[in-house]
Amino acid sequence: MNEVITAADASARFRSATSQPSIIPFNVPLISAFLALAIAQFLKPFTVWFKERRWDSRRMLGSGGMPSSHSATVTALAVAIALEEGTGAPTFAVALVLACVVMYDATGVRLHAGRQAELLNQIVCELPPEHPVSNCRPLRDSLGHTPIQVLAGSVLGFAVAVLLRTSS
């Protein structure tokens, strides 16, 4: 029987025959997403220092701030999937919808919840000391992102996915 082998088939057979099985598979979209998340979180104390001239290392573990690590993560995931599987793949569609929902939530619901928490904290601070609510712990007010922070996170995620793809 005559069988035609394409270059892609031959390359795949060669790779599978010569490569050792890995305990941890090299998953470019997953690595891109986590790397973008780590870089965004690492950058947050530096952006606080640049803007406010104070060092706050707690920002590395917190939500909110510049750049949006959520946006960086989902953008890196969607772009890496697009580069690996194409924009017609169902996994790209899922990643794109997830990215849109996360970024909308970051600039909408979470941003406004943070602003409400800031206002409530201000009201509680103005209460007399004998009021039962006056000794409550303040609410976290750094929850959401401005559109610029979301855009910066998206640009970071895009860059991480493209750079990781070109280096692999």
Disulfide bonds with the S-S distance in Angstrom:
none
